[in-house]
C-alpha cells in the first residue's frame, strides 16, 4: 500500500490530536498545581494551543486542496 506524501501531514496531525489534548491538559493541570501558572493563564494557554492545532488542520487541508485543483503536486 502506497500513501500520497501530501496527505501524510494531515493524517499525522489527526492521529496525534487526541493524545496531544490529553498531554496538554495533564501538563496544564500539573503546571497549575506547581503554581507556575495561574489557573486563568494555564487554561488560556491550553485553549490557544488547541486552536493552533485546529488551524493547522484547516491550513494544510486547503493547501492540499488548492494544489490538487490546479493539477500540480
C-alpha positions in Angstrom: 0.0 0.0 0.0 1.4 3.4 -1.0 0.3 6.7 0.6 0.4 10.1 -1.1 3.0 12.2 0.6 0.8 15.3 0.7 -1.8 13.6 2.9 0.7 12.3 5.5 0.9 15.6 7.3 -2.9 15.7 7.9 -3.1 12.0 8.8 -0.2 12.5 11.3 -1.9 15.5 12.9 -5.2 13.7 13.1 -3.7 10.7 14.8 -1.7 12.7 17.3 -4.6 15.1 18.1 -6.3 13.1 20.9 -3.1 12.3 22.7 -1.9 15.9 22.3 -5.1 17.1 24.0 -4.6 14.7 26.9 -1.0 15.6 27.3 -1.6 19.3 27.2 -4.5 19.0 29.7 -2.4 16.9 32.1 0.6 19.3 31.7 -1.6 22.3 32.2 -3.0 20.9 35.5 0.5 20.0 36.7 1.8 23.5 36.0 -1.2 25.0 37.8 -0.7 22.7 40.8 3.0 23.7 41.0 1.9 27.3 40.8 4.0 28.1 37.8 0.9 29.4 36.0 -2.3 30.8 37.5 -5.4 28.9 36.6 -6.6 31.6 34.2 -3.2 31.8 32.3 -2.8 28.0 32.2 -6.2 27.2 30.7 -5.9 30.2 28.3 -2.6 28.8 27.0 -4.3 25.4 26.7 -7.1 26.8 24.6 -4.7 28.8 22.4 -2.7 25.6 21.7 -5.9 23.7 20.9 -7.0 26.4 18.4 -3.5 26.3 16.8 -3.9 22.6 16.2 -7.3 23.1 14.5 -5.8 26.0 12.5 -3.0 23.7 11.2 -5.6 21.1 10.1 -7.6 23.6 8.1 -4.4 25.3 6.7 -2.9 22.0 5.5 -6.2 20.8 4.1 -6.7 24.0 2.0 -3.1 23.9 0.8 -3.5 20.3 -0.4 -6.9 21.0 -1.9 -5.6 24.1 -3.8 -2.6 22.1 -5.2 -5.0 19.3 -6.3 -7.3 21.7 -8.2 -4.6 23.3 -10.3 -3.1 19.9 -11.3 0.3 20.4 -9.6 1.7 18.3 -6.8 
